[in-house]
Amino acid sequence: MCQKVSQTENPDLISEAKRSARQEPSIPKVRALDGIAGWLWLTAFALIAGPSLHLGIALFGDLPFIEPRNTVRGLLNGYSWYWTSAVGIATYDFLARIALTAGLVYLNILFWKKKRYFPRLFIFFLVVQFGSLLFEYGLARNAPPMSVLNLAYPVWIGYFLMSQRVKATFIR
């Protein structure tokens, strides 16, 4: 038959059982969200791929277009207004992409070091990038309509403003 254990027979066993029943989990809820996980992996991928993408477009897309011999050739062939405005847009795009590349390299450092001010600077970077894109579309005469991909800017800004994971990883 079962014997009832009294406190006098084994007090250590009973007090240990009471302590373990009263213990709360040692990991708070906020710390469970800490770290690079979830949607932050998509941000990490964009931060890693972004500098090479912007630099590649600047060097292989814009730079050959604004090369002086191509500009002179365009002006000599009678494309004066169109050609000079297109070269101006390409020059602006080249300089903007170089600046964005430098910004992404700096944001990469802040992201992987989990610096407290990364989310604010990333939001600022997204606003500047979107503003640069709108300015470039405004310069172009026959610009294509804005892409659906540009809807990603407000989504990512909202994510970085409201996400508990972002706050747990970078802010707290």
OpenMM code with the backbone's topology and positions (N, CA, C; nanometers):
from openmm import Vec3, app, unit

residues = "MET CYS GLN LYS VAL SER GLN THR GLU ASN PRO ASP LEU ILE SER GLU ALA LYS ARG SER ALA ARG GLN GLU PRO SER ILE PRO LYS VAL ARG ALA LEU ASP GLY ILE ALA GLY TRP LEU TRP LEU THR ALA PHE ALA LEU ILE ALA GLY PRO SER LEU HIS LEU GLY ILE ALA LEU PHE GLY ASP LEU PRO PHE ILE GLU PRO ARG ASN THR VAL ARG GLY LEU LEU ASN GLY TYR SER TRP TYR TRP THR SER ALA VAL GLY ILE ALA THR TYR ASP PHE LEU ALA ARG ILE ALA LEU THR ALA GLY LEU VAL TYR LEU ASN ILE LEU PHE TRP LYS LYS LYS ARG TYR PHE PRO ARG LEU PHE ILE PHE PHE LEU VAL VAL GLN PHE GLY SER LEU LEU PHE GLU TYR GLY LEU ALA ARG ASN ALA PRO PRO MET SER VAL LEU ASN LEU ALA TYR PRO VAL TRP ILE GLY TYR PHE LEU MET SER GLN ARG VAL LYS ALA THR PHE ILE ARG".split()
positions = [
    Vec3(0.0814, -0.1164, 0.0000),
    Vec3(0.0000, 0.0000, 0.0000),
    Vec3(0.0877, 0.1254, 0.0000),
    Vec3(0.0243, 0.2358, -0.0320),
    Vec3(0.0963, 0.3629, -0.0359),
    Vec3(0.1128, 0.4150, 0.1050),
    Vec3(0.2317, 0.4596, 0.1288),
    Vec3(0.2571, 0.5214, 0.2580),
    Vec3(0.2614, 0.6724, 0.2405),
    Vec3(0.2056, 0.7402, 0.3358),
    Vec3(0.2056, 0.8847, 0.3332),
    Vec3(0.3375, 0.9337, 0.3940),
    Vec3(0.4035, 1.0231, 0.3189),
    Vec3(0.5308, 1.0753, 0.3665),
    Vec3(0.5024, 1.1995, 0.4489),
    Vec3(0.5541, 1.2003, 0.5647),
    Vec3(0.5324, 1.3174, 0.6499),
    Vec3(0.6495, 1.4139, 0.6338),
    Vec3(0.6288, 1.5342, 0.6791),
    Vec3(0.7330, 1.6357, 0.6673),
    Vec3(0.8515, 1.6033, 0.7571),
    Vec3(0.8269, 1.5326, 0.8604),
    Vec3(0.9367, 1.5006, 0.9506),
    Vec3(1.0282, 1.3955, 0.8915),
    Vec3(0.9738, 1.3067, 0.8070),
    Vec3(1.0563, 1.2019, 0.7484),
    Vec3(1.1506, 1.2567, 0.6407),
    Vec3(1.1004, 1.3442, 0.5475),
    Vec3(1.1844, 1.3938, 0.4384),
    Vec3(1.1528, 1.5413, 0.4127),
    Vec3(1.1998, 1.6328, 0.4955),
    Vec3(1.1655, 1.7746, 0.4792),
    Vec3(1.2312, 1.8369, 0.3562),
    Vec3(1.3483, 1.7899, 0.3165),
    Vec3(1.4160, 1.8474, 0.1994),
    Vec3(1.3378, 1.8220, 0.0712),
    Vec3(1.2831, 1.7037, 0.0580),
    Vec3(1.2079, 1.6680, -0.0614),
    Vec3(1.0820, 1.7530, -0.0752),
    Vec3(1.0136, 1.7746, 0.0331),
    Vec3(0.8896, 1.8521, 0.0306),
    Vec3(0.9188, 1.9995, 0.0054),
    Vec3(1.0194, 2.0558, 0.0710),
    Vec3(1.0501, 2.1973, 0.0494),
    Vec3(1.0988, 2.2215, -0.0931),
    Vec3(1.1711, 2.1281, -0.1521),
    Vec3(1.2153, 2.1408, -0.2918),
    Vec3(1.0953, 2.1374, -0.3859),
    Vec3(0.9984, 2.0542, -0.3605),
    Vec3(0.8777, 2.0466, -0.4436),
    Vec3(0.7981, 2.1764, -0.4348),
    Vec3(0.7891, 2.2351, -0.3149),
    Vec3(0.7175, 2.3617, -0.2999),
    Vec3(0.7885, 2.4740, -0.3752),
    Vec3(0.9222, 2.4786, -0.3676),
    Vec3(0.9977, 2.5826, -0.4371),
    Vec3(0.9828, 2.5706, -0.5887),
    Vec3(0.9884, 2.4507, -0.6410),
    Vec3(0.9769, 2.4339, -0.7857),
    Vec3(0.8361, 2.4645, -0.8349),
    Vec3(0.7353, 2.4437, -0.7532),
    Vec3(0.5977, 2.4747, -0.7925),
    Vec3(0.5752, 2.6267, -0.7954),
    Vec3(0.6434, 2.7010, -0.7091),
    Vec3(0.6259, 2.8444, -0.7026),
    Vec3(0.7115, 2.9203, -0.8050),
    Vec3(0.8113, 2.8567, -0.8596),
    Vec3(0.9009, 2.9270, -0.9514),
    Vec3(0.8309, 2.9660, -1.0804),
    Vec3(0.8598, 3.0887, -1.1228),
    Vec3(0.8098, 3.1366, -1.2514),
    Vec3(0.9173, 3.1096, -1.3556),
    Vec3(0.8775, 3.1097, -1.4808),
    Vec3(0.9800, 3.0893, -1.5835),
    Vec3(1.0872, 3.1983, -1.5743),
    Vec3(1.2116, 3.1586, -1.5928),
    Vec3(1.3223, 3.2523, -1.5767),
    Vec3(1.3391, 3.3435, -1.6983),
    Vec3(1.2765, 3.3095, -1.8097),
    Vec3(1.2876, 3.3909, -1.9307),
    Vec3(1.1630, 3.4766, -1.9433),
    Vec3(1.1779, 3.6088, -1.9367),
    Vec3(1.0593, 3.6938, -1.9558),
    Vec3(1.0117, 3.6893, -2.0997),
    Vec3(0.8856, 3.7276, -2.1201),
    Vec3(0.8267, 3.7226, -2.2541),
    Vec3(0.9025, 3.8087, -2.3533),
    Vec3(0.9476, 3.9254, -2.3103),
    Vec3(1.0163, 4.0172, -2.4002),
    Vec3(1.1451, 3.9544, -2.4513),
    Vec3(1.2172, 3.8858, -2.3661),
    Vec3(1.3438, 3.8252, -2.4073),
    Vec3(1.3223, 3.7097, -2.5050),
    Vec3(1.2035, 3.6502, -2.5047),
    Vec3(1.1761, 3.5420, -2.5991),
    Vec3(1.1748, 3.5932, -2.7431),
    Vec3(1.1449, 3.7210, -2.7629),
    Vec3(1.1432, 3.7799, -2.8968),
    Vec3(1.2782, 3.8400, -2.9349),
    Vec3(1.3708, 3.8410, -2.8412),
    Vec3(1.5012, 3.9025, -2.8655),
    Vec3(1.5793, 3.8233, -2.9697),
    Vec3(1.6456, 3.8944, -3.0572),
    Vec3(1.7325, 3.8292, -3.1554),
    Vec3(1.6817, 3.8458, -3.2973),
    Vec3(1.7693, 3.8105, -3.3888),
    Vec3(1.7371, 3.8205, -3.5307),
    Vec3(1.6587, 3.6956, -3.5691),
    Vec3(1.5300, 3.7114, -3.5856),
    Vec3(1.4430, 3.5998, -3.6229),
    Vec3(1.3183, 3.6586, -3.6889),
    Vec3(1.2349, 3.5719, -3.7400),
    Vec3(1.1106, 3.6165, -3.8014),
    Vec3(1.1355, 3.7035, -3.9232),
    Vec3(1.0609, 3.8153, -3.9293),
    Vec3(1.0723, 3.9061, -4.0441),
    Vec3(1.2049, 3.9814, -4.0467),
    Vec3(1.2753, 3.9828, -3.9357),
    Vec3(1.4050, 4.0513, -3.9346),
    Vec3(1.5066, 3.9801, -4.0248),
    Vec3(1.4853, 3.8513, -4.0536),
    Vec3(1.5751, 3.7827, -4.1479),
    Vec3(1.5601, 3.8406, -4.2879),
    Vec3(1.4410, 3.8808, -4.3249),
    Vec3(1.4212, 3.9448, -4.4547),
    Vec3(1.4933, 4.0799, -4.4600),
    Vec3(1.4886, 4.1521, -4.3499),
    Vec3(1.5633, 4.2775, -4.3411),
    Vec3(1.7129, 4.2512, -4.3506),
    Vec3(1.7600, 4.1461, -4.2833),
    Vec3(1.9023, 4.1119, -4.2885),
    Vec3(1.9450, 4.0798, -4.4312),
    Vec3(1.8630, 4.0039, -4.5021),
    Vec3(1.8953, 3.9704, -4.6410),
    Vec3(1.9005, 4.0954, -4.7282),
    Vec3(1.8044, 4.1854, -4.7095),
    Vec3(1.8024, 4.3094, -4.7878),
    Vec3(1.9233, 4.3965, -4.7556),
    Vec3(1.9637, 4.3989, -4.6287),
    Vec3(2.0804, 4.4783, -4.5920),
    Vec3(2.2095, 4.4194, -4.6482),
    Vec3(2.2157, 4.2891, -4.6597),
    Vec3(2.3361, 4.2248, -4.7152),
    Vec3(2.3407, 4.2420, -4.8665),
    Vec3(2.2283, 4.2219, -4.9331),
    Vec3(2.2256, 4.2291, -5.0797),
    Vec3(2.2176, 4.3723, -5.1321),
    Vec3(2.1645, 4.4633, -5.0538),
    Vec3(2.1403, 4.5999, -5.0988),
    Vec3(2.2619, 4.6763, -5.1484),
    Vec3(2.3738, 4.6769, -5.0735),
    Vec3(2.4895, 4.7538, -5.1221),
    Vec3(2.5417, 4.7073, -5.2578),
    Vec3(2.5508, 4.5771, -5.2775),
    Vec3(2.6012, 4.5285, -5.4068),
    Vec3(2.5008, 4.5570, -5.5188),
    Vec3(2.3730, 4.5522, -5.4898),
    Vec3(2.2712, 4.5839, -5.5901),
    Vec3(2.2794, 4.7313, -5.6320),
    Vec3(2.2805, 4.8214, -5.5341),
    Vec3(2.2877, 4.9642, -5.5653),
    Vec3(2.4189, 4.9997, -5.6356),
    Vec3(2.5278, 4.9437, -5.5870),
    Vec3(2.6574, 4.9735, -5.6478),
    Vec3(2.6652, 4.9184, -5.7896),
    Vec3(2.6112, 4.7994, -5.8117),
    Vec3(2.6098, 4.7407, -5.9462),
    Vec3(2.5285, 4.8235, -6.0441),
    Vec3(2.4118, 4.8696, -6.0025),
    Vec3(2.3293, 4.9523, -6.0905),
    Vec3(2.3983, 5.0852, -6.1189),
    Vec3(2.4637, 5.1422, -6.0154),
    Vec3(2.5329, 5.2704, -6.0345),
    Vec3(2.6496, 5.2553, -6.1324),
    Vec3(2.7276, 5.1501, -6.1157),
    Vec3(2.8476, 5.1351, -6.1988),
    Vec3(2.8183, 5.0835, -6.3393),
    Vec3(2.7228, 4.9924, -6.3517),
    Vec3(2.6988, 4.9298, -6.4820),
    Vec3(2.5750, 4.9829, -6.5532),
    Vec3(2.4896, 5.0561, -6.4827),
    Vec3(2.3709, 5.1108, -6.5457),
    Vec3(2.3796, 5.2598, -6.5721),
    Vec3(2.4230, 5.3336, -6.4696),
    Vec3(2.4243, 5.4792, -6.4808),
    Vec3(2.5559, 5.5343, -6.5346),
    Vec3(2.6669, 5.4810, -6.4865),
    Vec3(2.7969, 5.5366, -6.5240),
    Vec3(2.8255, 5.5317, -6.6736),
    Vec3(2.7995, 5.4205, -6.7428),
    Vec3(2.8234, 5.4225, -6.8877),
    Vec3(2.7340, 5.5234, -6.9611),
    Vec3(2.6162, 5.5477, -6.9081),
    Vec3(2.5232, 5.6399, -6.9722),
    Vec3(2.5704, 5.7841, -6.9609),
    Vec3(2.6351, 5.8184, -6.8495),
    Vec3(2.6787, 5.9571, -6.8295),
    Vec3(2.8245, 5.9778, -6.8696),
    Vec3(2.8829, 5.8794, -6.9310),
    Vec3(3.0214, 5.8930, -6.9776),
    Vec3(3.0287, 6.0082, -7.0788),
    Vec3(3.1320, 6.0933, -7.0721),
    Vec3(3.1365, 6.2133, -7.1571),
    Vec3(3.1270, 6.1858, -7.3068),
    Vec3(3.1906, 6.0827, -7.3581),
    Vec3(3.1825, 6.0610, -7.5042),
    Vec3(3.0418, 6.0233, -7.5472),
    Vec3(2.9653, 5.9526, -7.4632),
    Vec3(2.8262, 5.9218, -7.4969),
    Vec3(2.7403, 6.0481, -7.4923),
    Vec3(2.7656, 6.1364, -7.3972),
    Vec3(2.6913, 6.2619, -7.3875),
    Vec3(2.7168, 6.3491, -7.5102),
    Vec3(2.8428, 6.3613, -7.5495),
    Vec3(2.8773, 6.4426, -7.6679),
    Vec3(2.8152, 6.3817, -7.7927),
    Vec3(2.8199, 6.2491, -7.8049),
    Vec3(2.7619, 6.1815, -7.9214),
    Vec3(2.6120, 6.2082, -7.9281),
    Vec3(2.5452, 6.2055, -7.8137),
    Vec3(2.4022, 6.2325, -7.8122),
    Vec3(2.3692, 6.3751, -7.8504),
    Vec3(2.4493, 6.4697, -7.8023),
    Vec3(2.4256, 6.6098, -7.8360),
    Vec3(2.4516, 6.6367, -7.9840),
    Vec3(2.5524, 6.5730, -8.0407),
    Vec3(2.5846, 6.5928, -8.1821),
    Vec3(2.4797, 6.5312, -8.2746),
    Vec3(2.4103, 6.4324, -8.2277),
    Vec3(2.3081, 6.3672, -8.3094),
    Vec3(2.1719, 6.4345, -8.2965),
    Vec3(2.1654, 6.5480, -8.2320),
    Vec3(2.0415, 6.6244, -8.2292),
    Vec3(1.9486, 6.5917, -8.1147),
    Vec3(1.9932, 6.5167, -8.0163),
    Vec3(1.9081, 6.4821, -7.9026),
    Vec3(1.9323, 6.5792, -7.7878),
    Vec3(1.9349, 6.7057, -7.8155),
    Vec3(1.9824, 6.8032, -7.7175),
    Vec3(1.9023, 6.8022, -7.5868),
    Vec3(1.7739, 6.8378, -7.5905),
    Vec3(1.6999, 6.8471, -7.4648),
    Vec3(1.6810, 6.7112, -7.4010),
    Vec3(1.6332, 6.6161, -7.4825),
    Vec3(1.6073, 6.4829, -7.4278),
    Vec3(1.7345, 6.4231, -7.3719),
    Vec3(1.8412, 6.4339, -7.4466),
    Vec3(1.9651, 6.3676, -7.4053),
    Vec3(2.0230, 6.4321, -7.2796),
    Vec3(2.0262, 6.5620, -7.2742),
    Vec3(2.0832, 6.6273, -7.1560),
    Vec3(1.9972, 6.6047, -7.0326),
    Vec3(1.8669, 6.6007, -7.0463),
    Vec3(1.7836, 6.5712, -6.9294),
    Vec3(1.8005, 6.4267, -6.8861),
    Vec3(1.8135, 6.3356, -6.9804),
    Vec3(1.8355, 6.1948, -6.9458),
    Vec3(1.9710, 6.1768, -6.8779),
    Vec3(2.0716, 6.2486, -6.9252),
    Vec3(2.2027, 6.2408, -6.8617),
    Vec3(2.1964, 6.3004, -6.7208),
    Vec3(2.1201, 6.4072, -6.7048),
    Vec3(2.1020, 6.4652, -6.5718),
    Vec3(2.0349, 6.3686, -6.4759),
    Vec3(1.9342, 6.2988, -6.5218),
    Vec3(1.8658, 6.1995, -6.4381),
    Vec3(1.9616, 6.0856, -6.4044),
    Vec3(2.0378, 6.0402, -6.5043),
    Vec3(2.1333, 5.9320, -6.4797),
    Vec3(2.2420, 5.9764, -6.3818),
    Vec3(2.2854, 6.1012, -6.3909),
    Vec3(2.3858, 6.1525, -6.2977),
    Vec3(2.3291, 6.1571, -6.1559),
    Vec3(2.2068, 6.2075, -6.1438),
    Vec3(2.1418, 6.2102, -6.0131),
    Vec3(2.1283, 6.0681, -5.9587),
    Vec3(2.0848, 5.9752, -6.0420),
    Vec3(2.0660, 5.8367, -5.9995),
    Vec3(2.1989, 5.7758, -5.9548),
    Vec3(2.3049, 5.8036, -6.0286),
    Vec3(2.4373, 5.7514, -5.9933),
    Vec3(2.4796, 5.8026, -5.8554),
    Vec3(2.4687, 5.9326, -5.8328),
    Vec3(2.5101, 5.9898, -5.7046),
    Vec3(2.4206, 5.9412, -5.5895),
    Vec3(2.2917, 5.9304, -5.6173),
    Vec3(2.1994, 5.8821, -5.5138),
    Vec3(2.2297, 5.7371, -5.4779),
    Vec3(2.2602, 5.6548, -5.5753),
    Vec3(2.2907, 5.5134, -5.5471),
    Vec3(2.4220, 5.4972, -5.4703),
    Vec3(2.5203, 5.5824, -5.4986),
    Vec3(2.6446, 5.5773, -5.4220),
    Vec3(2.6170, 5.6153, -5.2760),
    Vec3(2.5363, 5.7188, -5.2546),
    Vec3(2.5002, 5.7595, -5.1182),
    Vec3(2.4189, 5.6507, -5.0483),
    Vec3(2.3248, 5.5877, -5.1198),
    Vec3(2.2451, 5.4803, -5.0607),
    Vec3(2.3316, 5.3597, -5.0264),
    Vec3(2.4319, 5.3321, -5.1088),
    Vec3(2.5233, 5.2209, -5.0799),
    Vec3(2.5990, 5.2477, -4.9506),
    Vec3(2.6498, 5.3695, -4.9341),
    Vec3(2.7197, 5.4049, -4.8107),
    Vec3(2.6257, 5.3940, -4.6899),
    Vec3(2.5015, 5.4382, -4.7057),
    Vec3(2.4039, 5.4264, -4.5979),
    Vec3(2.3740, 5.2820, -4.5612),
    Vec3(2.3634, 5.1961, -4.6610),
    Vec3(2.3363, 5.0539, -4.6342),
    Vec3(2.4530, 4.9859, -4.5651),
    Vec3(2.5741, 5.0226, -4.5996),
    Vec3(2.6905, 4.9648, -4.5317),
    Vec3(2.6884, 5.0037, -4.3839),
    Vec3(2.6597, 5.1300, -4.3565),
    Vec3(2.6504, 5.1757, -4.2174),
    Vec3(2.5353, 5.1066, -4.1443),
    Vec3(2.4202, 5.0922, -4.2096),
    Vec3(2.3063, 5.0235, -4.1475),
    Vec3(2.3375, 4.8770, -4.1206),
    Vec3(2.4153, 4.8132, -4.2074),
    Vec3(2.4572, 4.6746, -4.1826),
    Vec3(2.5341, 4.6638, -4.0519),
    Vec3(2.6252, 4.7556, -4.0292),
    Vec3(2.7042, 4.7536, -3.9060),
    Vec3(2.6127, 4.7697, -3.7846),
    Vec3(2.5213, 4.8656, -3.7920),
    Vec3(2.4294, 4.8882, -3.6801),
    Vec3(2.3374, 4.7681, -3.6572),
    Vec3(2.2909, 4.7063, -3.7656),
    Vec3(2.1977, 4.5934, -3.7548),
    Vec3(2.2639, 4.4751, -3.6849),
    Vec3(2.3820, 4.4373, -3.7279),
    Vec3(2.4456, 4.3175, -3.6728),
    Vec3(2.5014, 4.3411, -3.5333),
    Vec3(2.5261, 4.4666, -3.4976),
    Vec3(2.5671, 4.4981, -3.3604),
    Vec3(2.4466, 4.5216, -3.2701),
    Vec3(2.3278, 4.5191, -3.3283),
    Vec3(2.2007, 4.5390, -3.2572),
    Vec3(2.2005, 4.6702, -3.1793),
    Vec3(2.2387, 4.7753, -3.2471),
    Vec3(2.2430, 4.9068, -3.1840),
    Vec3(2.1021, 4.9603, -3.1624),
    Vec3(2.0864, 5.0343, -3.0570),
    Vec3(1.9568, 5.0866, -3.0148),
    Vec3(1.8939, 5.1798, -3.1184),
    Vec3(1.9722, 5.2574, -3.1879),
    Vec3(1.9189, 5.3557, -3.2818),
    Vec3(1.9060, 5.3018, -3.4243),
    Vec3(1.9280, 5.1714, -3.4457),
    Vec3(1.9118, 5.1151, -3.5800),
    Vec3(1.7709, 5.1332, -3.6357),
    Vec3(1.6639, 5.1008, -3.5619),
    Vec3(1.5300, 5.1135, -3.6216),
    Vec3(1.4975, 5.2549, -3.6698),
    Vec3(1.5359, 5.3566, -3.5924),
    Vec3(1.5077, 5.4945, -3.6345),
    Vec3(1.5863, 5.5316, -3.7599),
    Vec3(1.7130, 5.4920, -3.7648),
    Vec3(1.7926, 5.5233, -3.8831),
    Vec3(1.7461, 5.4445, -4.0049),
    Vec3(1.6981, 5.3216, -3.9833),
    Vec3(1.6474, 5.2419, -4.0950),
    Vec3(1.5203, 5.3044, -4.1510),
    Vec3(1.4325, 5.3527, -4.0627),
    Vec3(1.3112, 5.4213, -4.1081),
    Vec3(1.3490, 5.5480, -4.1851),
    Vec3(1.4456, 5.6242, -4.1335),
    Vec3(1.4929, 5.7435, -4.2030),
    Vec3(1.5488, 5.7065, -4.3407),
    Vec3(1.6244, 5.5976, -4.3474),
    Vec3(1.6802, 5.5517, -4.4747),
    Vec3(1.5691, 5.5168, -4.5735),
    Vec3(1.4655, 5.4480, -4.5278),
    Vec3(1.3541, 5.4123, -4.6166),
    Vec3(1.2824, 5.5365, -4.6682),
    Vec3(1.2634, 5.6357, -4.5820),
    Vec3(1.1968, 5.7598, -4.6233),
    Vec3(1.2821, 5.8323, -4.7266),
    Vec3(1.4139, 5.8399, -4.7033),
    Vec3(1.5040, 5.9066, -4.7983),
    Vec3(1.5063, 5.8320, -4.9312),
    Vec3(1.5113, 5.6995, -4.9254),
    Vec3(1.5137, 5.6202, -5.0489),
    Vec3(1.3838, 5.6387, -5.1280),
    Vec3(1.2718, 5.6378, -5.0594),
    Vec3(1.1439, 5.6569, -5.1274),
    Vec3(1.1337, 5.7989, -5.1837),
    Vec3(1.1789, 5.8966, -5.1068),
    Vec3(1.1780, 6.0347, -5.1553),
    Vec3(1.2671, 6.0520, -5.2770),
    Vec3(1.3809, 5.9869, -5.2770),
    Vec3(1.4715, 5.9911, -5.3919),
    Vec3(1.4054, 5.9300, -5.5148),
    Vec3(1.3338, 5.8224, -5.4934),
    Vec3(1.2637, 5.7570, -5.6035),
    Vec3(1.1535, 5.8467, -5.6596),
    Vec3(1.0780, 5.9105, -5.5708),
    Vec3(0.9730, 6.0021, -5.6166),
    Vec3(1.0323, 6.1211, -5.6914),
    Vec3(1.1448, 6.1733, -5.6433),
    Vec3(1.2093, 6.2853, -5.7101),
    Vec3(1.2561, 6.2444, -5.8493),
    Vec3(1.3112, 6.1246, -5.8594),
    Vec3(1.3567, 6.0760, -5.9900),
    Vec3(1.2399, 6.0551, -6.0856),
    Vec3(1.1292, 6.0029, -6.0356),
    Vec3(1.0107, 5.9874, -6.1201),
    Vec3(0.9568, 6.1225, -6.1630),
    Vec3(0.9701, 6.2216, -6.0762),
    Vec3(0.9247, 6.3555, -6.1109),
    Vec3(1.0110, 6.4201, -6.2184),
    Vec3(1.1384, 6.3864, -6.2239),
    Vec3(1.2277, 6.4416, -6.3250),
    Vec3(1.2036, 6.3810, -6.4633),
    Vec3(1.1684, 6.2542, -6.4640),
    Vec3(1.1512, 6.1847, -6.5920),
    Vec3(1.0200, 6.2269, -6.6570),
    Vec3(1.0272, 6.2523, -6.7870),
    Vec3(0.9057, 6.2953, -6.8586),
    Vec3(0.8097, 6.1799, -6.8835),
    Vec3(0.8598, 6.0741, -6.9356),
    Vec3(0.7756, 5.9586, -6.9691),
    Vec3(0.8030, 5.8449, -6.8723),
    Vec3(0.7917, 5.8737, -6.7451),
    Vec3(0.8201, 5.7733, -6.6439),
    Vec3(0.7106, 5.6673, -6.6420),
    Vec3(0.7493, 5.5428, -6.6199),
    Vec3(0.6471, 5.4389, -6.6040),
    Vec3(0.5718, 5.4615, -6.4735),
    Vec3(0.4526, 5.4063, -6.4613),
    Vec3(0.3774, 5.4253, -6.3365),
    Vec3(0.4525, 5.3638, -6.2194),
    Vec3(0.4274, 5.4180, -6.1025),
    Vec3(0.4943, 5.3680, -5.9824),
    Vec3(0.4602, 5.2205, -5.9628),
    Vec3(0.5583, 5.1462, -5.9225),
    Vec3(0.5444, 5.0024, -5.9065),
    Vec3(0.4671, 4.9677, -5.7793),
    Vec3(0.4052, 4.8514, -5.7812),
    Vec3(0.3371, 4.8002, -5.6624),
    Vec3(0.4392, 4.7729, -5.5524),
    Vec3(0.5642, 4.7463, -5.5907),
    Vec3(0.6686, 4.7208, -5.4912),
    Vec3(0.6924, 4.8408, -5.4008),
    Vec3(0.6549, 4.9587, -5.4448),
    Vec3(0.6723, 5.0777, -5.3617),
    Vec3(0.5779, 5.0788, -5.2423),
    Vec3(0.4799, 4.9899, -5.2409),
    Vec3(0.3936, 4.9757, -5.1237),
    Vec3(0.4686, 4.9130, -5.0070),
    Vec3(0.5846, 4.8567, -5.0344),
    Vec3(0.6644, 4.7954, -4.9283),
    Vec3(0.7187, 4.8992, -4.8307),
    Vec3(0.7401, 5.0209, -4.8766),
    Vec3(0.7951, 5.1237, -4.7879),
    Vec3(0.7072, 5.1484, -4.6660),
    Vec3(0.5771, 5.1779, -4.6823),
    Vec3(0.4961, 5.1988, -4.5609),
    Vec3(0.4805, 5.0723, -4.4770),
    Vec3(0.4831, 4.9567, -4.5397),
    Vec3(0.4715, 4.8313, -4.4641),
    Vec3(0.5924, 4.8143, -4.3724),
    Vec3(0.7123, 4.8323, -4.4277),
    Vec3(0.8337, 4.8158, -4.3471),
    Vec3(0.8469, 4.9251, -4.2422),
    Vec3(0.8076, 5.0459, -4.2738),
    Vec3(0.8115, 5.1530, -4.1741),
    Vec3(0.7174, 5.1193, -4.0590),
    Vec3(0.5963, 5.0730, -4.0904),
    Vec3(0.5025, 5.0313, -3.9863),
    Vec3(0.5546, 4.9160, -3.9033),
    Vec3(0.6190, 4.8203, -3.9676),
    Vec3(0.6760, 4.7058, -3.8953),
    Vec3(0.7821, 4.7524, -3.7960),
    Vec3(0.8709, 4.8406, -3.8406),
    Vec3(0.9765, 4.8853, -3.7512),
    Vec3(0.9250, 4.9779, -3.6418),
    Vec3(0.8116, 5.0413, -3.6618),
    Vec3(0.7535, 5.1256, -3.5578),
    Vec3(0.6767, 5.0456, -3.4534),
    Vec3(0.6096, 4.9355, -3.4940),
    Vec3(0.5174, 4.8668, -3.4042),
    Vec3(0.5602, 4.7271, -3.3603),
    Vec3(0.6599, 4.6684, -3.4205),
    Vec3(0.6941, 4.5293, -3.3928),
    Vec3(0.7546, 4.5107, -3.2532),
    Vec3(0.7036, 4.4122, -3.1830),
    Vec3(0.7588, 4.3777, -3.0521),
    Vec3(0.8978, 4.3152, -3.0661),
    Vec3(0.9183, 4.2409, -3.1740),
    Vec3(1.0500, 4.1800, -3.1967),
    Vec3(1.1567, 4.2867, -3.2186),
    Vec3(1.1240, 4.3897, -3.2950),
    Vec3(1.2194, 4.4989, -3.3182),
    Vec3(1.2504, 4.5684, -3.1866),
    Vec3(1.1487, 4.5941, -3.1054),
    Vec3(1.1706, 4.6599, -2.9773),
    Vec3(1.2542, 4.5728, -2.8850),
    Vec3(1.2267, 4.4429, -2.8832),
    Vec3(1.3019, 4.3527, -2.7951),
    Vec3(1.4468, 4.3358, -2.8416),
    Vec3(1.4684, 4.3382, -2.9713),
    Vec3(1.6029, 4.3158, -3.0245),
    Vec3(1.6892, 4.4406, -3.0169),
    Vec3(1.6332, 4.5551, -3.0500),
    Vec3(1.7146, 4.6743, -3.0625),
    Vec3(1.6927, 4.7778, -2.9515),
    Vec3(1.5711, 4.7942, -2.9041),
    Vec3(1.5395, 4.9042, -2.8134),
    Vec3(1.5678, 4.8674, -2.6673),
    Vec3(1.5220, 4.7534, -2.6245),
    Vec3(1.5332, 4.7167, -2.4812),
    Vec3(1.6656, 4.6550, -2.4487),
] * unit.nanometer
topology = app.Topology()
chain = topology.addChain("A")
for resn in residues:
    res = topology.addResidue(resn, chain)
    for name in ("N", "CA", "C"):
        topology.addAtom(name, app.Element.getBySymbol(name[0]), res)
